[in-house]
């Protein structure tokens, strides 16, 4: 798990200036407001994702990562579908996320758009910084 999280943080850092990095490290993922999941294929770790509660009606997708050897196999879609289902079960009305504007984040933006997320402005404590691409979707009940 530590290696996948290191891969995630290195990937974010490779495409973002330091002030544009909002990814959670291991300590951030341990916060009481965060629930973290991992995805496995047998004994092999294939991906991870987290859901942070912003308030009783709003959650944020965090730390989505597919292991490099498992890209384009549906891992991220399966994780995202799970996060959406959990958010609905918790009674959230909205699920949002922050990703990068840089070309290296295009696959992530495409994935989120395929799952009903649309561009929005900053939410929670985020501010417009020129590096972030914010997305949200309502969670029909």
N, CA, C and O atoms as CSV, one atom per row, in Angstrom:
chain,resi,resn,atom,element,x,y,z
A,1,UNK,N,N,0.822,-1.181,0.000
A,1,UNK,CA,C,0.000,0.000,0.000
A,1,UNK,C,C,0.877,1.260,0.000
A,1,UNK,O,O,0.611,2.215,-0.730
A,2,UNK,N,N,1.908,1.243,0.820
A,2,UNK,CA,C,2.804,2.412,0.870
A,2,UNK,C,C,3.422,2.686,-0.497
A,2,UNK,O,O,3.569,3.845,-0.885
A,3,UNK,N,N,3.785,1.635,-1.232
A,3,UNK,CA,C,4.386,1.817,-2.556
A,3,UNK,C,C,3.386,2.430,-3.527
A,3,UNK,O,O,3.757,3.296,-4.319
A,4,UNK,N,N,2.121,2.000,-3.483
A,4,UNK,CA,C,1.113,2.573,-4.376
A,4,UNK,C,C,0.851,4.033,-4.026
A,4,UNK,O,O,0.698,4.863,-4.922
A,5,UNK,N,N,0.797,4.354,-2.753
A,5,UNK,CA,C,0.608,5.750,-2.355
A,5,UNK,C,C,1.808,6.603,-2.761
A,5,UNK,O,O,1.639,7.754,-3.163
A,6,UNK,N,N,3.009,6.055,-2.660
A,6,UNK,CA,C,4.200,6.782,-3.111
A,6,UNK,C,C,4.148,7.008,-4.620
A,6,UNK,O,O,4.518,8.077,-5.106
A,7,UNK,N,N,3.686,5.994,-5.363
A,7,UNK,CA,C,3.510,6.123,-6.810
A,7,UNK,C,C,2.497,7.221,-7.122
A,7,UNK,O,O,2.691,8.019,-8.040
A,8,UNK,N,N,1.426,7.250,-6.353
A,8,UNK,CA,C,0.383,8.268,-6.532
A,8,UNK,C,C,0.947,9.668,-6.306
A,8,UNK,O,O,0.768,10.553,-7.142
A,9,UNK,N,N,1.621,9.867,-5.190
A,9,UNK,CA,C,2.163,11.190,-4.875
A,9,UNK,C,C,3.234,11.603,-5.878
A,9,UNK,O,O,3.306,12.775,-6.247
A,10,UNK,N,N,4.061,10.670,-6.323
A,10,UNK,CA,C,5.086,10.974,-7.326
A,10,UNK,C,C,4.436,11.351,-8.655
A,10,UNK,O,O,4.899,12.264,-9.339
A,11,UNK,N,N,3.371,10.655,-9.016
A,11,UNK,CA,C,2.665,10.966,-10.261
A,11,UNK,C,C,2.043,12.346,-10.225
A,11,UNK,O,O,2.108,13.086,-11.205
A,12,UNK,N,N,1.446,12.692,-9.107
A,12,UNK,CA,C,0.861,14.030,-8.955
A,12,UNK,C,C,1.959,15.083,-9.031
A,12,UNK,O,O,1.807,16.096,-9.714
A,13,UNK,N,N,3.056,14.845,-8.335
A,13,UNK,CA,C,4.158,15.812,-8.312
A,13,UNK,C,C,4.801,15.979,-9.681
A,13,UNK,O,O,5.304,17.058,-9.996
A,14,UNK,N,N,4.793,14.936,-10.498
A,14,UNK,CA,C,5.390,15.017,-11.835
A,14,UNK,C,C,4.608,15.931,-12.759
A,14,UNK,O,O,5.157,16.432,-13.740
A,15,UNK,N,N,3.326,16.159,-12.460
A,15,UNK,CA,C,2.472,16.957,-13.335
A,15,UNK,C,C,2.018,18.276,-12.726
A,15,UNK,O,O,1.349,19.060,-13.399
A,16,UNK,N,N,2.361,18.538,-11.476
A,16,UNK,CA,C,1.845,19.711,-10.772
A,16,UNK,C,C,2.967,20.472,-10.086
A,16,UNK,O,O,3.926,19.869,-9.604
A,17,UNK,N,N,2.852,21.797,-10.041
A,17,UNK,CA,C,3.798,22.545,-9.204
A,17,UNK,C,C,3.487,22.259,-7.735
A,17,UNK,O,O,2.361,21.886,-7.409
A,18,UNK,N,N,4.461,22.427,-6.852
A,18,UNK,CA,C,4.248,22.090,-5.429
A,18,UNK,C,C,3.007,22.754,-4.821
A,18,UNK,O,O,2.302,22.126,-4.031
A,19,UNK,N,N,2.732,24.001,-5.175
A,19,UNK,CA,C,1.566,24.694,-4.601
A,19,UNK,C,C,0.243,24.169,-5.156
A,19,UNK,O,O,-0.818,24.511,-4.635
A,20,UNK,N,N,0.289,23.346,-6.199
A,20,UNK,CA,C,-0.933,22.814,-6.796
A,20,UNK,C,C,-1.229,21.380,-6.386
A,20,UNK,O,O,-2.134,20.755,-6.940
A,21,UNK,N,N,-0.484,20.851,-5.429
A,21,UNK,CA,C,-0.682,19.459,-5.011
A,21,UNK,C,C,-1.604,19.417,-3.792
A,21,UNK,O,O,-1.311,19.996,-2.746
A,22,UNK,N,N,-2.725,18.714,-3.960
A,22,UNK,CA,C,-3.709,18.591,-2.885
A,22,UNK,C,C,-3.936,17.135,-2.497
A,22,UNK,O,O,-4.891,16.823,-1.786
A,23,UNK,N,N,-3.067,16.245,-2.959
A,23,UNK,CA,C,-3.204,14.820,-2.655
A,23,UNK,C,C,-2.901,14.574,-1.182
A,23,UNK,O,O,-2.059,15.243,-0.583
A,24,UNK,N,N,-3.600,13.606,-0.617
A,24,UNK,CA,C,-3.384,13.244,0.778
A,24,UNK,C,C,-2.227,12.253,0.897
A,24,UNK,O,O,-2.128,11.308,0.114
A,25,UNK,N,N,-1.373,12.471,1.861
A,25,UNK,CA,C,-0.340,11.486,2.172
A,25,UNK,C,C,-0.937,10.470,3.145
A,25,UNK,O,O,-2.126,10.525,3.459
A,26,UNK,N,N,-0.107,9.552,3.613
A,26,UNK,CA,C,-0.597,8.496,4.501
A,26,UNK,C,C,-1.251,9.061,5.758
A,26,UNK,O,O,-2.301,8.574,6.177
A,27,UNK,N,N,-0.649,10.071,6.360
A,27,UNK,CA,C,-1.256,10.683,7.555
A,27,UNK,C,C,-2.595,11.327,7.228
A,27,UNK,O,O,-3.539,11.220,8.010
A,28,UNK,N,N,-2.688,11.992,6.085
A,28,UNK,CA,C,-3.950,12.605,5.669
A,28,UNK,C,C,-5.047,11.579,5.465
A,28,UNK,O,O,-6.212,11.835,5.768
A,29,UNK,N,N,-4.674,10.419,4.952
A,29,UNK,CA,C,-5.651,9.353,4.732
A,29,UNK,C,C,-6.128,8.724,6.042
A,29,UNK,O,O,-7.140,8.023,6.065
A,30,UNK,N,N,-5.402,8.976,7.125
A,30,UNK,CA,C,-5.793,8.451,8.434
A,30,UNK,C,C,-6.738,9.391,9.191
A,30,UNK,O,O,-7.168,9.066,10.298
A,31,UNK,N,N,-7.062,10.529,8.619
A,31,UNK,CA,C,-7.948,11.484,9.280
A,31,UNK,C,C,-9.315,10.851,9.528
A,31,UNK,O,O,-9.768,10.040,8.720
A,32,UNK,N,N,-9.977,11.204,10.621
A,32,UNK,CA,C,-11.285,10.620,10.935
A,32,UNK,C,C,-12.346,10.875,9.863
A,32,UNK,O,O,-13.300,10.104,9.747
A,33,UNK,N,N,-12.195,11.936,9.085
A,33,UNK,CA,C,-13.182,12.261,8.049
A,33,UNK,C,C,-12.960,11.487,6.752
A,33,UNK,O,O,-13.737,11.632,5.808
A,34,UNK,N,N,-11.912,10.669,6.691
A,34,UNK,CA,C,-11.540,9.961,5.461
A,34,UNK,C,C,-11.740,8.457,5.637
A,34,UNK,O,O,-11.354,7.877,6.652
A,35,UNK,N,N,-12.349,7.841,4.627
A,35,UNK,CA,C,-12.446,6.388,4.540
A,35,UNK,C,C,-11.679,5.970,3.298
A,35,UNK,O,O,-11.870,6.534,2.221
A,36,UNK,N,N,-10.814,4.985,3.453
A,36,UNK,CA,C,-9.898,4.571,2.393
A,36,UNK,C,C,-10.181,3.125,1.996
A,36,UNK,O,O,-10.399,2.270,2.854
A,37,UNK,N,N,-10.177,2.858,0.685
A,37,UNK,CA,C,-10.369,1.499,0.172
A,37,UNK,C,C,-9.216,1.127,-0.738
A,37,UNK,O,O,-8.611,1.981,-1.385
A,38,UNK,N,N,-8.923,-0.160,-0.775
A,38,UNK,CA,C,-7.962,-0.689,-1.729
A,38,UNK,C,C,-8.662,-1.739,-2.584
A,38,UNK,O,O,-9.624,-2.372,-2.150
A,39,UNK,N,N,-8.167,-1.911,-3.797
A,39,UNK,CA,C,-8.723,-2.901,-4.727
A,39,UNK,C,C,-7.641,-3.936,-5.017
A,39,UNK,O,O,-6.475,-3.600,-5.222
A,40,UNK,N,N,-8.052,-5.187,-5.029
A,40,UNK,CA,C,-7.102,-6.287,-5.180
A,40,UNK,C,C,-7.556,-7.233,-6.278
A,40,UNK,O,O,-8.753,-7.412,-6.506
A,41,UNK,N,N,-6.594,-7.831,-6.950
A,41,UNK,CA,C,-6.832,-8.934,-7.880
A,41,UNK,C,C,-6.070,-10.106,-7.282
A,41,UNK,O,O,-4.867,-10.258,-7.496
A,42,UNK,N,N,-6.782,-10.927,-6.534
A,42,UNK,CA,C,-6.119,-11.977,-5.775
A,42,UNK,C,C,-5.246,-11.348,-4.708
A,42,UNK,O,O,-5.740,-10.595,-3.869
A,43,UNK,N,N,-3.970,-11.641,-4.728
A,43,UNK,CA,C,-3.040,-11.096,-3.736
A,43,UNK,C,C,-2.343,-9.831,-4.230
A,43,UNK,O,O,-1.456,-9.303,-3.560
A,44,UNK,N,N,-2.749,-9.347,-5.406
A,44,UNK,CA,C,-2.074,-8.184,-5.994
A,44,UNK,C,C,-2.902,-6.907,-5.827
A,44,UNK,O,O,-4.070,-6.857,-6.214
A,45,UNK,N,N,-2.286,-5.884,-5.249
A,45,UNK,CA,C,-2.922,-4.587,-5.094
A,45,UNK,C,C,-3.016,-3.915,-6.465
A,45,UNK,O,O,-2.008,-3.754,-7.152
A,46,UNK,N,N,-4.230,-3.526,-6.859
A,46,UNK,CA,C,-4.411,-2.933,-8.190
A,46,UNK,C,C,-4.848,-1.476,-8.141
A,46,UNK,O,O,-4.755,-0.784,-9.155
A,47,UNK,N,N,-5.321,-0.988,-7.003
A,47,UNK,CA,C,-5.737,0.409,-6.940
A,47,UNK,C,C,-6.225,0.803,-5.565
A,47,UNK,O,O,-6.338,-0.016,-4.653
A,48,UNK,N,N,-6.514,2.103,-5.447
A,48,UNK,CA,C,-7.036,2.623,-4.179
A,48,UNK,C,C,-7.852,3.877,-4.450
A,48,UNK,O,O,-7.769,4.485,-5.517
A,49,UNK,N,N,-8.630,4.238,-3.463
A,49,UNK,CA,C,-9.433,5.453,-3.518
A,49,UNK,C,C,-9.959,5.769,-2.135
A,49,UNK,O,O,-10.037,4.893,-1.274
A,50,UNK,N,N,-10.319,7.023,-1.924
A,50,UNK,CA,C,-10.802,7.449,-0.611
A,50,UNK,C,C,-11.984,8.383,-0.768
A,50,UNK,O,O,-12.192,8.990,-1.818
A,51,UNK,N,N,-12.741,8.478,0.294
A,51,UNK,CA,C,-13.891,9.372,0.370
A,51,UNK,C,C,-13.745,10.196,1.639
A,51,UNK,O,O,-13.647,9.656,2.740
A,52,UNK,N,N,-13.733,11.506,1.467
A,52,UNK,CA,C,-13.633,12.404,2.618
A,52,UNK,C,C,-14.978,13.086,2.822
A,52,UNK,O,O,-15.558,13.640,1.888
A,53,UNK,N,N,-15.464,13.038,4.055
A,53,UNK,CA,C,-16.699,13.735,4.371
A,53,UNK,C,C,-16.388,15.206,4.609
A,53,UNK,O,O,-15.624,15.556,5.507
A,54,UNK,N,N,-16.997,16.067,3.784
A,54,UNK,CA,C,-16.833,17.512,3.955
A,54,UNK,C,C,-17.870,18.054,4.917
A,54,UNK,O,O,-17.576,18.920,5.741
A,55,UNK,N,N,-19.085,17.538,4.808
A,55,UNK,CA,C,-20.153,17.812,5.763
A,55,UNK,C,C,-21.186,16.708,5.599
A,55,UNK,O,O,-20.955,15.764,4.843
A,56,UNK,N,N,-22.295,16.801,6.272
A,56,UNK,CA,C,-23.280,15.711,6.282
A,56,UNK,C,C,-23.898,15.430,4.922
A,56,UNK,O,O,-24.498,14.373,4.730
A,57,UNK,N,N,-23.764,16.362,3.963
A,57,UNK,CA,C,-24.384,16.183,2.649
A,57,UNK,C,C,-23.401,16.222,1.492
A,57,UNK,O,O,-23.811,16.134,0.334
A,58,UNK,N,N,-22.115,16.352,1.782
A,58,UNK,CA,C,-21.133,16.571,0.712
A,58,UNK,C,C,-19.864,15.764,0.987
A,58,UNK,O,O,-19.261,15.881,2.053
A,59,UNK,N,N,-19.471,14.947,0.013
A,59,UNK,CA,C,-18.243,14.173,0.110
A,59,UNK,C,C,-17.273,14.548,-0.998
A,59,UNK,O,O,-17.657,15.129,-2.013
A,60,UNK,N,N,-16.008,14.204,-0.784
A,60,UNK,CA,C,-14.965,14.473,-1.775
A,60,UNK,C,C,-14.213,13.184,-2.100
A,60,UNK,O,O,-13.800,12.451,-1.201
A,61,UNK,N,N,-14.040,12.917,-3.389
A,61,UNK,CA,C,-13.227,11.806,-3.857
A,61,UNK,C,C,-11.760,12.200,-3.687
A,61,UNK,O,O,-11.348,13.275,-4.123
A,62,UNK,N,N,-10.982,11.336,-3.058
A,62,UNK,CA,C,-9.564,11.599,-2.817
A,62,UNK,C,C,-8.737,10.367,-3.191
A,62,UNK,O,O,-9.237,9.242,-3.182
A,63,UNK,N,N,-7.487,10.596,-3.513
A,63,UNK,CA,C,-6.473,9.546,-3.638
A,63,UNK,C,C,-6.851,8.392,-4.545
A,63,UNK,O,O,-6.572,7.236,-4.229
A,64,UNK,N,N,-7.485,8.694,-5.673
A,64,UNK,CA,C,-7.780,7.657,-6.662
A,64,UNK,C,C,-6.492,7.321,-7.399
A,64,UNK,O,O,-5.828,8.206,-7.940
A,65,UNK,N,N,-6.147,6.046,-7.417
A,65,UNK,CA,C,-4.940,5.615,-8.125
A,65,UNK,C,C,-5.080,4.166,-8.553
A,65,UNK,O,O,-5.505,3.309,-7.778
A,66,UNK,N,N,-4.713,3.908,-9.803
A,66,UNK,CA,C,-4.614,2.548,-10.306
A,66,UNK,C,C,-3.131,2.222,-10.434
A,66,UNK,O,O,-2.368,3.034,-10.960
A,67,UNK,N,N,-2.713,1.066,-9.971
A,67,UNK,CA,C,-1.323,0.642,-10.130
A,67,UNK,C,C,-0.983,0.619,-11.617
A,67,UNK,O,O,-1.789,0.184,-12.440
A,68,UNK,N,N,0.195,1.081,-11.948
A,68,UNK,CA,C,0.597,1.242,-13.351
A,68,UNK,C,C,0.395,-0.033,-14.167
A,68,UNK,O,O,-0.005,0.044,-15.329
A,69,UNK,N,N,0.657,-1.183,-13.593
A,69,UNK,CA,C,0.517,-2.448,-14.328
A,69,UNK,C,C,-0.936,-2.810,-14.614
A,69,UNK,O,O,-1.199,-3.762,-15.349
A,70,UNK,N,N,-1.876,-2.069,-14.050
A,70,UNK,CA,C,-3.293,-2.426,-14.190
A,70,UNK,C,C,-4.129,-1.330,-14.842
A,70,UNK,O,O,-5.358,-1.373,-14.781
A,71,UNK,N,N,-3.484,-0.354,-15.461
A,71,UNK,CA,C,-4.216,0.721,-16.134
A,71,UNK,C,C,-5.067,0.162,-17.267
A,71,UNK,O,O,-4.704,-0.823,-17.910
A,72,UNK,N,N,-6.197,0.804,-17.499
A,72,UNK,CA,C,-7.130,0.469,-18.583
A,72,UNK,C,C,-7.790,-0.899,-18.415
A,72,UNK,O,O,-8.159,-1.546,-19.396
A,73,UNK,N,N,-7.933,-1.329,-17.166
A,73,UNK,CA,C,-8.597,-2.604,-16.890
A,73,UNK,C,C,-9.885,-2.418,-16.093
A,73,UNK,O,O,-10.487,-3.397,-15.652
A,74,UNK,N,N,-10.314,-1.166,-15.906
A,74,UNK,CA,C,-11.559,-0.909,-15.197
A,74,UNK,C,C,-11.426,-0.737,-13.700
A,74,UNK,O,O,-12.433,-0.614,-13.003
A,75,UNK,N,N,-10.204,-0.725,-13.191
A,75,UNK,CA,C,-9.986,-0.597,-11.749
A,75,UNK,C,C,-10.539,0.727,-11.238
A,75,UNK,O,O,-11.291,0.749,-10.264
A,76,UNK,N,N,-10.176,1.829,-11.886
A,76,UNK,CA,C,-10.621,3.151,-11.424
A,76,UNK,C,C,-12.132,3.279,-11.504
A,76,UNK,O,O,-12.750,3.835,-10.596
A,77,UNK,N,N,-12.735,2.777,-12.565
A,77,UNK,CA,C,-14.200,2.837,-12.674
A,77,UNK,C,C,-14.869,2.065,-11.553
A,77,UNK,O,O,-15.842,2.538,-10.965
A,78,UNK,N,N,-14.356,0.883,-11.255
A,78,UNK,CA,C,-14.940,0.075,-10.178
A,78,UNK,C,C,-14.795,0.783,-8.831
A,78,UNK,O,O,-15.739,0.817,-8.042
A,79,UNK,N,N,-13.625,1.344,-8.569
A,79,UNK,CA,C,-13.428,2.079,-7.316
A,79,UNK,C,C,-14.355,3.290,-7.242
A,79,UNK,O,O,-14.976,3.539,-6.210
A,80,UNK,N,N,-14.444,4.038,-8.336
A,80,UNK,CA,C,-15.291,5.225,-8.333
A,80,UNK,C,C,-16.762,4.850,-8.139
A,80,UNK,O,O,-17.478,5.534,-7.407
A,81,UNK,N,N,-17.217,3.787,-8.777
A,81,UNK,CA,C,-18.594,3.333,-8.579
A,81,UNK,C,C,-18.836,2.967,-7.119
A,81,UNK,O,O,-19.908,3.238,-6.576
A,82,UNK,N,N,-17.842,2.355,-6.486
A,82,UNK,CA,C,-17.968,2.022,-5.064
A,82,UNK,C,C,-18.067,3.293,-4.219
A,82,UNK,O,O,-18.909,3.375,-3.325
A,83,UNK,N,N,-17.220,4.275,-4.492
A,83,UNK,CA,C,-17.258,5.529,-3.725
A,83,UNK,C,C,-18.603,6.227,-3.889
A,83,UNK,O,O,-19.148,6.754,-2.919
A,84,UNK,N,N,-19.139,6.237,-5.097
A,84,UNK,CA,C,-20.447,6.853,-5.335
A,84,UNK,C,C,-21.526,6.114,-4.548
A,84,UNK,O,O,-22.388,6.747,-3.939
A,85,UNK,N,N,-21.488,4.801,-4.556
A,85,UNK,CA,C,-22.485,4.013,-3.819
A,85,UNK,C,C,-22.399,4.283,-2.320
A,85,UNK,O,O,-23.428,4.422,-1.659
A,86,UNK,N,N,-21.194,4.360,-1.778
A,86,UNK,CA,C,-21.030,4.656,-0.353
A,86,UNK,C,C,-21.524,6.061,-0.044
A,86,UNK,O,O,-22.193,6.273,0.967
A,87,UNK,N,N,-21.205,7.012,-0.896
A,87,UNK,CA,C,-21.662,8.390,-0.687
A,87,UNK,C,C,-23.189,8.453,-0.663
A,87,UNK,O,O,-23.773,9.148,0.169
A,88,UNK,N,N,-23.827,7.730,-1.570
A,88,UNK,CA,C,-25.305,7.676,-1.571
A,88,UNK,C,C,-25.819,7.057,-0.272
A,88,UNK,O,O,-26.747,7.574,0.350
A,89,UNK,N,N,-25.208,5.953,0.127
A,89,UNK,CA,C,-25.644,5.267,1.348
A,89,UNK,C,C,-25.476,6.161,2.573
A,89,UNK,O,O,-26.249,6.061,3.526
A,90,UNK,N,N,-24.487,7.020,2.552
A,90,UNK,CA,C,-24.290,7.952,3.665
A,90,UNK,C,C,-25.256,9.128,3.622
A,90,UNK,O,O,-25.326,9.912,4.568
A,91,UNK,N,N,-25.994,9.252,2.535
A,91,UNK,CA,C,-26.961,10.338,2.422
A,91,UNK,C,C,-26.395,11.624,1.847
A,91,UNK,O,O,-27.028,12.675,1.951
A,92,UNK,N,N,-25.211,11.561,1.239
A,92,UNK,CA,C,-24.660,12.768,0.625
A,92,UNK,C,C,-25.525,13.180,-0.565
A,92,UNK,O,O,-26.007,12.331,-1.314
A,93,UNK,N,N,-25.712,14.461,-0.728
A,93,UNK,CA,C,-26.432,14.990,-1.884
A,93,UNK,C,C,-25.479,15.288,-3.040
A,93,UNK,O,O,-25.897,15.395,-4.193
A,94,UNK,N,N,-24.181,15.422,-2.710
A,94,UNK,CA,C,-23.210,15.825,-3.728
A,94,UNK,C,C,-21.865,15.188,-3.434
A,94,UNK,O,O,-21.481,14.986,-2.282
A,95,UNK,N,N,-21.165,14.881,-4.513
A,95,UNK,CA,C,-19.818,14.336,-4.441
A,95,UNK,C,C,-18.942,15.179,-5.350
A,95,UNK,O,O,-19.280,15.388,-6.515
A,96,UNK,N,N,-17.827,15.664,-4.835
A,96,UNK,CA,C,-16.953,16.550,-5.605
A,96,UNK,C,C,-15.530,16.028,-5.592
A,96,UNK,O,O,-15.204,15.104,-4.848
A,97,UNK,N,N,-14.685,16.622,-6.418
A,97,UNK,CA,C,-13.280,16.241,-6.468
A,97,UNK,C,C,-12.452,17.368,-7.045
A,97,UNK,O,O,-12.963,18.287,-7.686
A,98,UNK,N,N,-11.153,17.269,-6.798
A,98,UNK,CA,C,-10.182,18.191,-7.373
A,98,UNK,C,C,-9.133,17.352,-8.064
A,98,UNK,O,O,-8.615,16.396,-7.486
A,99,UNK,N,N,-8.816,17.706,-9.308
A,99,UNK,CA,C,-7.728,17.079,-10.041
A,99,UNK,C,C,-6.961,18.191,-10.740
A,99,UNK,O,O,-7.276,19.367,-10.557
A,100,UNK,N,N,-5.981,17.846,-11.520
A,100,UNK,CA,C,-5.156,18.868,-12.151
A,100,UNK,C,C,-5.651,19.292,-13.519
A,100,UNK,O,O,-6.410,18.574,-14.170
A,101,UNK,N,N,-5.211,20.475,-13.948
A,101,UNK,CA,C,-5.541,20.989,-15.279
A,101,UNK,C,C,-4.516,20.536,-16.314
A,101,UNK,O,O,-4.780,20.617,-17.514
A,102,UNK,N,N,-3.361,20.064,-15.874
A,102,UNK,CA,C,-2.279,19.712,-16.767
A,102,UNK,C,C,-2.664,18.494,-17.625
A,102,UNK,O,O,-3.510,17.692,-17.232
A,103,UNK,N,N,-2.027,18.368,-18.807
A,103,UNK,CA,C,-2.359,17.248,-19.708
A,103,UNK,C,C,-2.240,15.873,-19.064
A,103,UNK,O,O,-2.982,14.964,-19.439
A,104,UNK,N,N,-1.343,15.692,-18.120
A,104,UNK,CA,C,-1.195,14.393,-17.471
A,104,UNK,C,C,-2.412,13.949,-16.688
A,104,UNK,O,O,-2.542,12.774,-16.344
A,105,UNK,N,N,-3.310,14.891,-16.403
A,105,UNK,CA,C,-4.532,14.559,-15.662
A,105,UNK,C,C,-5.741,14.348,-16.583
A,105,UNK,O,O,-6.850,14.121,-16.100
A,106,UNK,N,N,-5.536,14.420,-17.893
A,106,UNK,CA,C,-6.644,14.231,-18.830
A,106,UNK,C,C,-7.339,12.878,-18.652
A,106,UNK,O,O,-8.569,12.839,-18.680
A,107,UNK,N,N,-6.615,11.769,-18.470
A,107,UNK,CA,C,-7.322,10.505,-18.248
A,107,UNK,C,C,-8.232,10.540,-17.015
A,107,UNK,O,O,-9.320,9.964,-17.036
A,108,UNK,N,N,-7.804,11.196,-15.962
A,108,UNK,CA,C,-8.645,11.305,-14.761
A,108,UNK,C,C,-9.892,12.139,-15.060
A,108,UNK,O,O,-11.002,11.751,-14.695
A,109,UNK,N,N,-9.714,13.270,-15.713
A,109,UNK,CA,C,-10.878,14.119,-16.034
A,109,UNK,C,C,-11.864,13.369,-16.917
A,109,UNK,O,O,-13.076,13.493,-16.740
A,110,UNK,N,N,-11.355,12.597,-17.863
A,110,UNK,CA,C,-12.221,11.815,-18.753
A,110,UNK,C,C,-12.988,10.753,-17.961
A,110,UNK,O,O,-14.187,10.567,-18.164
A,111,UNK,N,N,-12.296,10.066,-17.065
A,111,UNK,CA,C,-12.954,9.062,-16.221
A,111,UNK,C,C,-14.088,9.690,-15.426
A,111,UNK,O,O,-15.206,9.174,-15.415
A,112,UNK,N,N,-13.803,10.798,-14.764
A,112,UNK,CA,C,-14.826,11.429,-13.930
A,112,UNK,C,C,-16.009,11.914,-14.763
A,112,UNK,O,O,-17.156,11.776,-14.340
A,113,UNK,N,N,-15.747,12.475,-15.935
A,113,UNK,CA,C,-16.834,12.927,-16.808
A,113,UNK,C,C,-17.699,11.741,-17.241
A,113,UNK,O,O,-18.922,11.862,-17.305
A,114,UNK,N,N,-17.079,10.607,-17.535
A,114,UNK,CA,C,-17.845,9.407,-17.914
A,114,UNK,C,C,-18.761,8.953,-16.789
A,114,UNK,O,O,-19.766,8.288,-17.039
A,115,UNK,N,N,-18.430,9.300,-15.566
A,115,UNK,CA,C,-19.232,8.905,-14.409
A,115,UNK,C,C,-20.131,10.035,-13.908
A,115,UNK,O,O,-20.588,10.010,-12.765
A,116,UNK,N,N,-20.379,11.014,-14.758
A,116,UNK,CA,C,-21.374,12.047,-14.452
A,116,UNK,C,C,-20.862,13.281,-13.750
A,116,UNK,O,O,-21.661,14.142,-13.381
A,117,UNK,N,N,-19.573,13.404,-13.550
A,117,UNK,CA,C,-19.032,14.602,-12.922
A,117,UNK,C,C,-18.908,15.713,-13.958
A,117,UNK,O,O,-18.542,15.469,-15.108
A,118,UNK,N,N,-19.216,16.927,-13.538
A,118,UNK,CA,C,-19.107,18.105,-14.405
A,118,UNK,C,C,-18.228,19.143,-13.720
A,118,UNK,O,O,-18.076,19.149,-12.499
A,119,UNK,N,N,-17.661,20.009,-14.529
A,119,UNK,CA,C,-16.779,21.040,-13.975
A,119,UNK,C,C,-17.571,21.988,-13.078
A,119,UNK,O,O,-18.729,22.306,-13.350
A,120,UNK,N,N,-16.928,22.425,-12.019
A,120,UNK,CA,C,-17.546,23.366,-11.091
A,120,UNK,C,C,-16.452,24.284,-10.560
A,120,UNK,O,O,-15.285,24.148,-10.927
A,121,UNK,N,N,-16.825,25.193,-9.721
A,121,UNK,CA,C,-15.861,26.065,-9.074
A,121,UNK,C,C,-15.290,25.413,-7.831
A,121,UNK,O,O,-15.676,24.300,-7.471
A,122,UNK,N,N,-14.373,26.102,-7.179
A,122,UNK,CA,C,-13.783,25.570,-5.950
A,122,UNK,C,C,-14.857,25.279,-4.896
A,122,UNK,O,O,-15.891,25.945,-4.849
A,123,UNK,N,N,-14.601,24.300,-4.074
A,123,UNK,CA,C,-15.510,23.918,-2.999
A,123,UNK,C,C,-14.678,23.722,-1.738
A,123,UNK,O,O,-13.448,23.727,-1.788
A,124,UNK,N,N,-15.347,23.552,-0.625
A,124,UNK,CA,C,-14.677,23.359,0.678
A,124,UNK,C,C,-13.646,24.467,0.876
A,124,UNK,O,O,-13.980,25.645,0.748
A,125,UNK,N,N,-12.407,24.113,1.186
A,125,UNK,CA,C,-11.371,25.112,1.449
A,125,UNK,C,C,-10.508,25.428,0.231
A,125,UNK,O,O,-9.528,26.165,0.343
A,126,UNK,N,N,-10.862,24.877,-0.930
A,126,UNK,CA,C,-10.071,25.130,-2.130
A,126,UNK,C,C,-10.266,26.560,-2.617
A,126,UNK,O,O,-11.298,27.183,-2.369
A,127,UNK,N,N,-9.261,27.063,-3.311
A,127,UNK,CA,C,-9.353,28.353,-3.995
A,127,UNK,C,C,-8.890,28.137,-5.433
A,127,UNK,O,O,-8.138,27.206,-5.720
A,128,UNK,N,N,-9.339,28.991,-6.317
A,128,UNK,CA,C,-8.904,28.916,-7.710
A,128,UNK,C,C,-7.429,29.278,-7.754
A,128,UNK,O,O,-7.048,30.385,-7.372
A,129,UNK,N,N,-6.593,28.347,-8.221
A,129,UNK,CA,C,-5.154,28.593,-8.239
A,129,UNK,C,C,-4.522,28.402,-9.611
A,129,UNK,O,O,-3.305,28.519,-9.752
A,130,UNK,N,N,-5.331,28.111,-10.618
A,130,UNK,CA,C,-4.814,27.903,-11.964
A,130,UNK,C,C,-4.270,26.506,-12.203
A,130,UNK,O,O,-3.968,26.155,-13.343
A,131,UNK,N,N,-4.139,25.705,-11.165
A,131,UNK,CA,C,-3.633,24.339,-11.293
A,131,UNK,C,C,-4.707,23.289,-11.082
A,131,UNK,O,O,-4.523,22.128,-11.446
A,132,UNK,N,N,-5.823,23.686,-10.498
A,132,UNK,CA,C,-6.864,22.740,-10.117
A,132,UNK,C,C,-8.030,22.746,-11.094
A,132,UNK,O,O,-8.398,23.781,-11.650
A,133,UNK,N,N,-8.593,21.576,-11.284
A,133,UNK,CA,C,-9.789,21.367,-12.086
A,133,UNK,C,C,-10.796,20.737,-11.138
A,133,UNK,O,O,-10.595,19.610,-10.684
A,134,UNK,N,N,-11.875,21.446,-10.833
A,134,UNK,CA,C,-12.868,20.986,-9.872
A,134,UNK,C,C,-14.057,20.370,-10.608
A,134,UNK,O,O,-14.492,20.875,-11.643
A,135,UNK,N,N,-14.574,19.273,-10.058
A,135,UNK,CA,C,-15.723,18.591,-10.652
A,135,UNK,C,C,-16.683,18.177,-9.542
A,135,UNK,O,O,-16.284,17.988,-8.393
A,136,UNK,N,N,-17.942,18.042,-9.905
A,136,UNK,CA,C,-18.954,17.620,-8.938
A,136,UNK,C,C,-20.067,16.859,-9.648
A,136,UNK,O,O,-20.205,16.920,-10.869
A,137,UNK,N,N,-20.849,16.148,-8.861
A,137,UNK,CA,C,-22.066,15.512,-9.395
A,137,UNK,C,C,-23.057,15.381,-8.244
A,137,UNK,O,O,-22.694,15.147,-7.091
A,138,UNK,N,N,-24.308,15.542,-8.610
A,138,UNK,CA,C,-25.366,15.312,-7.639
A,138,UNK,C,C,-25.578,13.819,-7.475
A,138,UNK,O,O,-25.298,13.035,-8.382
A,139,UNK,N,N,-26.071,13.439,-6.318
A,139,UNK,CA,C,-26.338,12.036,-6.041
A,139,UNK,C,C,-27.829,11.853,-5.864
A,139,UNK,O,O,-28.368,12.032,-4.772
A,140,UNK,N,N,-28.489,11.494,-6.953
A,140,UNK,CA,C,-29.908,11.264,-6.905
A,140,UNK,C,C,-30.223,10.160,-5.920
A,140,UNK,O,O,-29.485,9.182,-5.803
A,141,UNK,N,N,-31.310,10.323,-5.225
A,141,UNK,CA,C,-31.664,9.342,-4.182
A,141,UNK,C,C,-32.680,8.362,-4.702
A,141,UNK,O,O,-33.101,7.464,-3.973
